[in-house]
Each structure stands twice: as C-alpha cells, then as structure tokens.
Amino acid sequence: MYGPVTDAPVMNEARREVPVFRGRQVTAVLDAAMSDEACIGDGFSATAADGTRVAGRVSEMRRVRGRWLVDLALEGGALVRRGVALPLGQGMKLTWK
C-alpha cells in the first residue's frame, strides 16, 4: 500500500503564532516599521528570540507634547505595551507585560 519510510530531510519548522496568556511577559522585535500615520486598529506582528510570532493591534493613541504615543495590545491575551512613541522602526525590541 505505502512505500518504505525513508530518511527524507525534515523541513525547517515555520514560525508559529501562538496566543499569549495573561501573566506572561513577552519580549519580541517588530517585523515591520510603524509610521507616525498609524491608526487605532492597525495590526502589527513581532518575533521573539525563539522564533515565536505574536500579533497585535494599536489599541489606544494619545497626543503628548507634539508626538503620538500608542498602546500596542497583543491578540489572544491581556498583555499591552503602553506609551510607545511613533514612529517605530523595524526590528525595534519591545516587552509586553
């Protein structure tokens, strides 16, 4: 029915998106830059050192001293990074608590 099992090379495991649970701290770098024209609801993704990908959205915005500060909320949990000034560069390292 089936042929013999071979020692075929294993493909690299793709990056994975996992939900972030309450109480967990995540440190990751942004996959793409976020301009100062970002809006509430805009999505983003970030990658942790172990290759885990997380996704989130801009949840709040406020104008302080001529700059926009945003709160970045991760999907699947209650973790938020508060008060980040726009623009954000690709590869910027952030910690969500």
DSSP file (Angstrom, degrees, kcal/mol; ACC not computed):
  #  RESIDUE AA STRUCTURE BP1 BP2  ACC     N-H-->O    O-->H-N    N-H-->O    O-->H-N    TCO  KAPPA ALPHA  PHI   PSI    X-CA   Y-CA   Z-CA
    1    1 A M              0   0    0      0, 0.0     2,-0.3     0, 0.0     0, 0.0   0.000 360.0 360.0 360.0 -60.4    0.0    0.0    0.0
    2    2 A Y        -     0   0    0      1,-0.1     3,-0.1     3,-0.0     0, 0.0  -0.837 360.0-116.8-110.2 150.2    2.6    2.6    1.1
    3    3 A G        -     0   0    0     -2,-0.3    -1,-0.1     1,-0.2     3,-0.1  -0.205  48.2 -72.5 -75.0 173.1    6.2    2.6    0.2
    4    4 A P        -     0   0    0      0, 0.0     2,-0.3     0, 0.0    -1,-0.2  -0.303  52.7-103.2 -66.7 150.7    9.0    2.2    2.7
    5    5 A V        -     0   0    0     -3,-0.1     2,-0.2     2,-0.0    -3,-0.0  -0.577  42.1-160.0 -74.2 133.4    9.8    5.1    5.1
    6    6 A T        -     0   0    0     -2,-0.3     2,-1.2    -3,-0.1    -1,-0.0  -0.676  29.8-109.2-111.2 167.7   12.9    7.0    4.0
    7    7 A D        +     0   0    0     -2,-0.2     3,-0.1     3,-0.0    -2,-0.0  -0.438  52.7 172.3 -90.6  59.7   15.2    9.3    5.9
    8    8 A A        -     0   0    0     -2,-1.2     2,-0.0     1,-0.1    -3,-0.0  -0.399  41.8 -95.5 -68.4 145.8   14.0   12.3    4.0
    9    9 A P        -     0   0    0      0, 0.0     2,-0.4     0, 0.0    -1,-0.1  -0.350  37.9-121.6 -63.2 142.4   15.3   15.7    5.3
   10   10 A V        -     0   0    0     -3,-0.1     2,-0.1     1,-0.0     3,-0.1  -0.721  25.0-124.7 -86.7 130.7   13.0   17.4    7.7
   11   11 A M        -     0   0    0     -2,-0.4     3,-0.1     1,-0.1    -1,-0.0  -0.444  36.2 -92.1 -72.7 148.1   11.9   20.9    6.6
   12   12 A N        -     0   0    0     -2,-0.1     2,-0.2     1,-0.1    -1,-0.1  -0.333  46.5-105.9 -58.8 137.8   12.6   23.7    9.0
   13   13 A E        -     0   0    0      1,-0.1    -1,-0.1    -3,-0.1     3,-0.1  -0.491  38.0-121.0 -67.3 131.2    9.6   24.4   11.2
   14   14 A A        -     0   0    0     -2,-0.2    -1,-0.1     1,-0.1    -3,-0.0  -0.317  36.3 -87.1 -69.5 154.8    7.8   27.5   10.2
   15   15 A R        -     0   0    0     37,-0.1     2,-0.4     1,-0.1    37,-0.2  -0.303  50.8-142.7 -57.7 148.5    7.5   30.4   12.6
   16   16 A R  E     -a   52   0A   0     35,-0.6    37,-3.7    -3,-0.1     2,-0.5  -0.922   9.7-143.3-123.4 144.1    4.4   30.0   14.7
   17   17 A E  E     +a   53   0A   0     -2,-0.4    37,-0.2    35,-0.2    35,-0.0  -0.910  27.4 177.3-101.8 128.0    1.8   32.4   16.0
   18   18 A V        -     0   0    0     35,-1.2    37,-0.2    -2,-0.5     2,-0.1  -0.948  33.3-103.6-128.7 149.1    0.6   31.4   19.5
   19   19 A P        -     0   0    0      0, 0.0     2,-0.5     0, 0.0    57,-0.2  -0.417  32.4-130.8 -68.3 149.2   -1.8   33.1   21.8
   20   20 A V        -     0   0    0     55,-0.8     2,-0.2    -2,-0.1    59,-0.2  -0.892  22.3-142.9-103.2 128.4   -0.3   35.0   24.7
   21   21 A F    >   -     0   0    0     -2,-0.5     3,-1.7    56,-0.2    56,-0.1  -0.613  27.3 -87.2 -97.1 152.4   -1.8   34.2   28.0
   22   22 A R  T 3  S+     0   0    0      1,-0.3    -1,-0.1    -2,-0.2     3,-0.1  -0.192 111.9  26.3 -52.9 138.4   -2.4   36.6   31.0
   23   23 A G  T 3  S+     0   0    0      1,-0.3     2,-0.3    74,-0.2    -1,-0.3   0.345  93.1 117.5  90.6  -7.3    0.5   36.9   33.3
   24   24 A R    <   -     0   0    0     -3,-1.7     2,-0.4     2,-0.0    -1,-0.3  -0.736  55.5-142.3 -96.2 143.2    3.2   36.1   30.7
   25   25 A Q        -     0   0    0     -2,-0.3     2,-0.4    -3,-0.1    72,-0.2  -0.878  17.1-167.7-103.0 135.0    5.9   38.5   29.7
   26   26 A V  E     -B   96   0A   0     70,-2.2    70,-3.3    -2,-0.4     2,-0.5  -0.986   9.8-169.0-127.6 130.4    6.9   38.6   26.0
   27   27 A T  E     +B   95   0A   0     -2,-0.4    22,-0.5    68,-0.2     2,-0.3  -0.982  26.9 148.6-115.9 126.9    9.9   40.3   24.5
   28   28 A A  E     -BC  94  48A   0     66,-2.4    66,-3.0    -2,-0.5     2,-0.4  -0.955  41.4-116.9-151.4 164.5   10.0   40.5   20.7
   29   29 A V  E     -BC  93  47A   0     18,-2.4    18,-2.5    -2,-0.3    64,-0.2  -0.873  38.0-104.5-109.1 143.4   11.1   42.6   17.8
   30   30 A L  E     - C   0  46A   0     62,-2.0    61,-2.1    -2,-0.4    16,-0.3  -0.402  18.5-149.7 -66.1 136.8    8.8   44.3   15.3
   31   31 A D  S    S+     0   0    0     14,-2.6     2,-0.3    59,-0.2    -1,-0.1   0.754  80.3  18.1 -78.0 -25.3    8.7   42.6   12.0
   32   32 A A  S    S-     0   0    0     13,-0.5    -1,-0.1    57,-0.1    13,-0.1  -0.972  88.0 -96.9-143.8 156.5    7.9   45.8   10.1
   33   33 A A        -     0   0    0     -2,-0.3     2,-0.5    57,-0.1    56,-0.2  -0.324  27.8-144.8 -69.8 155.9    8.2   49.6   10.8
   34   34 A M  B     -G   88   0B   0     54,-2.9    54,-2.9     4,-0.0    10,-0.0  -0.981  17.5-144.0-125.4 117.2    5.2   51.5   12.0
   35   35 A S    >   -     0   0    0     -2,-0.5     3,-1.3    52,-0.2    53,-0.0  -0.153  28.3-104.5 -76.9 172.0    4.9   55.1   10.7
   36   36 A D  T 3  S+     0   0    0      1,-0.3    -1,-0.1    50,-0.1    50,-0.1   0.414 116.4  70.8 -77.2   4.6    3.7   58.1   12.6
   37   37 A E  T 3  S+     0   0    0      2,-0.0    -1,-0.3     0, 0.0    -2,-0.1   0.182  70.5 133.0-100.7  14.2    0.5   57.8   10.5
   38   38 A A    <   -     0   0    0     -3,-1.3     2,-0.3     1,-0.1    48,-0.0  -0.251  40.8-154.1 -62.9 154.4   -0.6   54.6   12.3
   39   39 A C    >   -     0   0    0     22,-0.0     3,-2.1    19,-0.0    19,-0.3  -0.863  29.8 -81.0-127.9 161.2   -4.3   54.4   13.5
   40   40 A I  T 3  S+     0   0    0     -2,-0.3    19,-0.2     1,-0.3     3,-0.1  -0.435 119.2  29.2 -59.4 133.0   -6.2   52.7   16.2
   41   41 A G  T 3  S+     0   0    0     17,-2.7    -1,-0.3     1,-0.4    18,-0.1   0.203  83.2 139.0  97.5 -14.2   -6.9   49.1   15.0
   42   42 A D    <   -     0   0    0     -3,-2.1    16,-2.2    16,-0.1    -1,-0.4  -0.406  47.7-131.7 -63.0 137.9   -3.8   48.9   12.8
   43   43 A G  E     + D   0  57A   0     14,-0.2     2,-0.3    -3,-0.1    14,-0.2  -0.490  26.9 176.5 -90.9 160.9   -2.2   45.5   13.1
   44   44 A F  E     - D   0  56A   0     12,-2.0    12,-2.2    -2,-0.2     2,-0.3  -0.962  14.6-148.1-151.1 164.0    1.4   44.5   13.6
   45   45 A S  E     - D   0  55A   0     -2,-0.3   -14,-2.6    10,-0.2   -13,-0.5  -0.972  11.5-172.7-134.9 154.5    3.5   41.4   14.2
   46   46 A A  E     -CD  30  54A   0      8,-2.5     8,-2.7    -2,-0.3     2,-0.4  -0.968  14.8-138.0-143.6 156.3    6.6   40.7   16.2
   47   47 A T  E     -CD  29  53A   0    -18,-2.5   -18,-2.4    -2,-0.3     6,-0.2  -0.973  13.0-143.5-124.1 128.5    9.0   37.8   16.6
   48   48 A A  E >   -C   28   0A   0      4,-3.0     3,-2.0    -2,-0.4   -20,-0.2  -0.337  35.8 -99.4 -80.4 167.8   10.6   36.6   19.8
   49   49 A A  T 3  S+     0   0    0    -22,-0.5    -1,-0.1     1,-0.3   -21,-0.1   0.795 123.3  56.3 -59.8 -30.4   14.1   35.3   20.1
   50   50 A D  T 3  S-     0   0    0      2,-0.1    -1,-0.3     1,-0.0     3,-0.1   0.407 123.1-103.1 -84.5   4.3   12.9   31.7   20.0
   51   51 A G  S <  S+     0   0    0     -3,-2.0   -35,-0.6     1,-0.3     2,-0.3   0.365  73.3 144.4  93.4  -5.1   11.0   32.3   16.7
   52   52 A T  E     -a   16   0A   0    -37,-0.2    -4,-3.0    -5,-0.1     2,-0.4  -0.512  39.6-145.5 -69.1 130.8    7.6   32.6   18.1
   53   53 A R  E     -aD  17  47A   0    -37,-3.7   -35,-1.2    -2,-0.3     2,-0.3  -0.817  14.9-171.2-100.0 139.0    5.5   35.2   16.3
   54   54 A V  E     - D   0  46A   0     -8,-2.7    -8,-2.5    -2,-0.4     2,-0.3  -0.922   4.9-157.3-123.1 153.0    2.9   37.3   18.1
   55   55 A A  E     + D   0  45A   0     -2,-0.3    20,-2.9    20,-0.2     2,-0.3  -0.909  19.8 151.6-127.6 155.9    0.4   39.6   16.5
   56   56 A G  E     -ED  74  44A   0    -12,-2.2   -12,-2.0    -2,-0.3     2,-0.3  -0.924  29.0-118.4-163.7-171.6   -1.5   42.6   17.9
   57   57 A R  E     -ED  73  43A   0     16,-2.2    16,-2.4    -2,-0.3     2,-0.6  -0.953  34.6 -97.5-140.4 156.5   -3.2   45.9   17.2
   58   58 A V  E     +E   72   0A   0    -16,-2.2   -17,-2.7   -19,-0.3    14,-0.2  -0.689  43.2 177.4 -71.7 119.5   -2.8   49.6   18.1
   59   59 A S  E     +     0   0A   0     12,-2.8     2,-0.3    -2,-0.6    -1,-0.2   0.741  57.2  14.4-102.3 -26.6   -5.3   49.8   20.9
   60   60 A E  E     -E   71   0A   0     11,-1.0    11,-2.0   -21,-0.1     2,-0.3  -0.986  57.3-168.8-146.9 152.9   -5.0   53.4   22.1
   61   61 A M  E     +E   70   0A   0     -2,-0.3     2,-0.3     9,-0.2     9,-0.2  -0.996   8.2 172.8-142.1 144.6   -3.5   56.7   20.9
   62   62 A R  E     -E   69   0A   0      7,-2.1     7,-3.0    -2,-0.3     2,-0.6  -0.991  29.5-124.6-150.9 149.6   -2.8   60.0   22.6
   63   63 A R  E     +E   68   0A   0     -2,-0.3     2,-0.4     5,-0.2     5,-0.2  -0.836  31.3 175.1 -97.3 122.1   -1.0   63.2   21.6
   64   64 A V  E >   -E   67   0A   0      3,-3.0     3,-1.8    -2,-0.6    -2,-0.1  -0.978  67.4 -23.7-131.9 118.8    1.7   64.3   24.1
   65   65 A R  T 3  S-     0   0    0     -2,-0.4    -1,-0.1     1,-0.3     3,-0.1   0.866 126.9 -47.8  49.9  44.0    4.0   67.2   23.5
   66   66 A G  T 3  S+     0   0    0      1,-0.2     2,-0.3     0, 0.0    -1,-0.3   0.514 120.5  99.0  80.7   5.1    3.5   67.0   19.8
   67   67 A R  E <  S-E   64   0A   0     -3,-1.8    -3,-3.0    18,-0.0     2,-0.5  -0.915  71.1-121.0-123.4 151.1    4.2   63.3   19.5
   68   68 A W  E     -E   63   0A   0     -2,-0.3    18,-2.5    18,-0.3     2,-0.4  -0.799  23.1-164.1 -90.0 127.7    1.8   60.3   19.2
   69   69 A L  E     -EF  62  85A   0     -7,-3.0    -7,-2.1    -2,-0.5     2,-0.3  -0.933  11.6-167.4-107.1 135.7    2.0   57.7   21.9
   70   70 A V  E     -EF  61  84A   0     14,-2.6    14,-2.7    -2,-0.4     2,-0.5  -0.885  19.2-138.7-123.2 153.7    0.4   54.4   21.2
   71   71 A D  E     -E   60   0A   0    -11,-2.0   -12,-2.8    -2,-0.3   -11,-1.0  -0.953  18.3-152.8-106.6 130.8   -0.5   51.3   23.2
   72   72 A L  E     -EF  58  81A   0      9,-2.8     9,-2.6    -2,-0.5     2,-0.4  -0.916  10.6-165.6-109.7 111.9    0.2   48.0   21.5
   73   73 A A  E     -EF  57  80A   0    -16,-2.4   -16,-2.2    -2,-0.6     2,-0.3  -0.821  14.6-133.6-101.0 133.3   -2.1   45.1   22.6
   74   74 A L  E >   -E   56   0A   0      5,-2.4     3,-0.9    -2,-0.4   -18,-0.3  -0.622  24.1-117.0 -82.4 142.4   -1.2   41.5   21.8
   75   75 A E  T 3  S+     0   0    0    -20,-2.9   -55,-0.8    -2,-0.3   -20,-0.2  -0.507  94.6  30.5 -75.2 146.4   -4.0   39.3   20.4
   76   76 A G  T 3  S+     0   0    0      1,-0.2     2,-0.3   -57,-0.2    -1,-0.2   0.557 118.1  40.8  85.8   8.9   -5.0   36.3   22.5
   77   77 A G  S <  S-     0   0    0     -3,-0.9    -1,-0.2     2,-0.1   -56,-0.2  -0.961  86.0 -98.0-167.9-176.7   -4.2   37.9   25.9
   78   78 A A  S    S+     0   0    0     -2,-0.3     2,-0.4   -58,-0.1   -57,-0.1   0.131  71.4 126.8-103.7  18.8   -4.3   40.8   28.1
   79   79 A L        +     0   0    0    -59,-0.2    -5,-2.4    -5,-0.2     2,-0.4  -0.651  32.4 175.9 -85.0 131.9   -0.7   42.0   27.5
   80   80 A V  E     -F   73   0A   0     -2,-0.4    17,-0.9    -7,-0.2     2,-0.6  -0.994  27.3-147.8-135.8 139.3   -0.2   45.6   26.4
   81   81 A R  E     -F   72   0A   0     -9,-2.6    -9,-2.8    -2,-0.4     3,-0.3  -0.950  32.2-155.0-103.7 114.5    2.9   47.7   25.8
   82   82 A R  E     +     0   0A   0     -2,-0.6   -11,-0.2   -11,-0.2   -12,-0.1  -0.647  54.6  10.6 -98.8 146.2    1.9   51.2   26.8
   83   83 A G  E     +     0   0A   0     -2,-0.3     2,-0.5     1,-0.2    -1,-0.2   0.876  66.7 164.2  66.6  46.6    3.2   54.6   25.7
   84   84 A V  E     -F   70   0A   0    -14,-2.7   -14,-2.6    -3,-0.3     2,-0.3  -0.852  34.2-129.4 -96.7 127.7    5.4   53.9   22.8
   85   85 A A  E     -F   69   0A   0     -2,-0.5   -16,-0.2   -16,-0.2   -49,-0.0  -0.582  35.9 -94.4 -79.8 133.1    6.2   57.0   20.7
   86   86 A L  S    S+     0   0    0    -18,-2.5   -18,-0.3    -2,-0.3   -50,-0.1  -0.574  93.5  56.1 -82.6 152.5    5.7   56.8   16.9
   87   87 A P        -     0   0    0      0, 0.0     2,-0.4     0, 0.0   -52,-0.2   0.596  67.6-167.1 -80.4 160.4    7.3   56.1   14.5
   88   88 A L  B     -G   34   0B   0    -54,-2.9   -54,-2.9    -2,-0.1     2,-0.2  -0.952  13.8-134.4-114.6 131.0    8.6   52.7   15.4
   89   89 A G    >   -     0   0    0     -2,-0.4     3,-1.8   -56,-0.2   -59,-0.3  -0.486  28.6 -94.3 -84.8 153.3   11.4   51.1   13.4
   90   90 A Q  T 3  S+     0   0    0      1,-0.3   -59,-0.2    -2,-0.2   -57,-0.1  -0.420 113.8  26.1 -60.3 136.1   11.6   47.6   12.0
   91   91 A G  T 3  S+     0   0    0    -61,-2.1    -1,-0.3     1,-0.3     2,-0.2   0.465  81.9 154.3  87.2   1.7   13.5   45.4   14.5
   92   92 A M    <   -     0   0    0     -3,-1.8   -62,-2.0   -63,-0.1     2,-0.5  -0.469  42.4-130.3 -65.7 130.5   12.6   47.6   17.5
   93   93 A K  E     +B   29   0A   0    -64,-0.2     2,-0.3    -2,-0.2   -64,-0.2  -0.726  33.3 174.6 -88.9 126.1   12.7   45.4   20.6
   94   94 A L  E     -B   28   0A   0    -66,-3.0   -66,-2.4    -2,-0.5     2,-0.5  -0.930  21.7-145.9-129.8 152.6    9.7   45.7   22.9
   95   95 A T  E     -B   27   0A   0     -2,-0.3     2,-0.4   -68,-0.2   -68,-0.2  -0.983   9.6-158.8-120.7 129.2    8.5   44.0   26.0
   96   96 A W  E      B   26   0A   0    -70,-3.3   -70,-2.2    -2,-0.5   -15,-0.2  -0.891 360.0 360.0-105.1 136.1    4.8   43.3   26.7
   97   97 A K              0   0    0    -17,-0.9   -74,-0.2    -2,-0.4   -16,-0.1   0.323 360.0 360.0-128.3 360.0    3.7   42.7   30.3
